[in-house]
Amino acid sequence: MKTNVNLHPYNSFGFDAVARYFSEINDIQQLEDLIHTDVFKSEKHLILSGGNNILFQNEFFDGLVIHINTKGVEILREDENEVIIRAQAGEDCPDFVRFTVEKGWFGLENLAHIPGKVGAAPVQNIGAYGMELKDSFLQCEAIHLETGEKRVFKKEECAFGYRSSVFKNELKGQFVITSVDFMLHKQADLKLDYGNIKAYLSEHGMEAPTLLQLHDAICAIRDAKLPDVKQVGNAGSFFKNPVIEKAQFEALQKDYPNIPHYPDADGMVKVPAGWLIEHCGPSTLRQAQGSGTAHDPHGSEAVSWKGWRDEHVGVYDKQALVLVHYGGGKGQDIVELARNIRDSVEAKFGIQISPEVNFV
Ligand code: EPU
């Protein structure tokens, strides 16, 4: 166990935050030993996986950070139709997805290039391009942080929803996922219906793509829209797409006929938060607060958040759902920006958006 470790390399926003205690777990036995230590018992703890979906609000974490770095992939069962494969929690998710694609196994390809570790993927049921982790998830193994008990969670016990699971809600902070089992298929079953996938493929002369071509196309589509964490700090989508009542949506549609929308469960309507954020800005907030639109150095007269920035943080210019840290800033800069964005979306559209990113 180390003390006073700067978590800068462990969070994709790239903020400085010093952890009082830090323990890296390279095999499960280390975790089992750790939970019997005095430090573990007396300090608050934080399970840190890839750090791709986390915002350190403060420069000091007064507790124990447990960094899961266990590796290993094994085939548990395989026949001519399907394969069950187990990945340890610390495996890099994009590498693992690419490995399954290269093997010719279907089920994870649209999740290509989502930064993070395998063990964190079920926690928020990662999803992209018409696919979610739950579609291929079979079960996971986890360790209870108080008792050390090992428990297998079957899919139906995980309460998967849109960017959510039992691990983010009822059991938050109680278990550490140590491995995940996936059920993948050998028969072609490509999901090409989301957004501009088909358009992209046909532009590139790939109307009937192979599994690998689809994987690579998704990587290219993502790269064109989302900033590379190696170049600029970010945590992917910062907010979730809100789901609203049909009546509220129809009223909005009268004022904004071009508002994009997707049907959701129980007649509700999902609206892309990226569109809402793009269609309001710092000026919305200033008007709502009755403070006029006088010029200020931070561009608070701007009508759109998209591409807005101040010295250290901003809103990505190609995807308004992504908040970015250009360097030299503090977690509180993002907290403030997120609050202003949330308030302006509410002031203009009457919709409350909530973060997808975990605040620590
Ligand atoms: N849009 C705008 N302006 C923007 C961004 C989006 O108007 O700046 C509108 C457009 O109408 C666009 C629609 O929003 O057609 C949807 O945009 P996009 O396809 O980029 O998807 P998203 O809803 O913004 C979600 C996920 C992403 C995932 C993509 C692709 C959430 C919170 N985000 O974004 O996930 O990659 O779909 O499937 O559900 C992540 O979770 O970190 C993440 C990047």
Residues whose N, C-alpha, C, O or C-beta is under 5 A from the ligand:
A	BS01	EPU	G127 A128 Y129 G130 G195 A235 G236 S237 F239 K240 N241 P260 P272 G274 W275 E278 K318 Q319 A320 L321
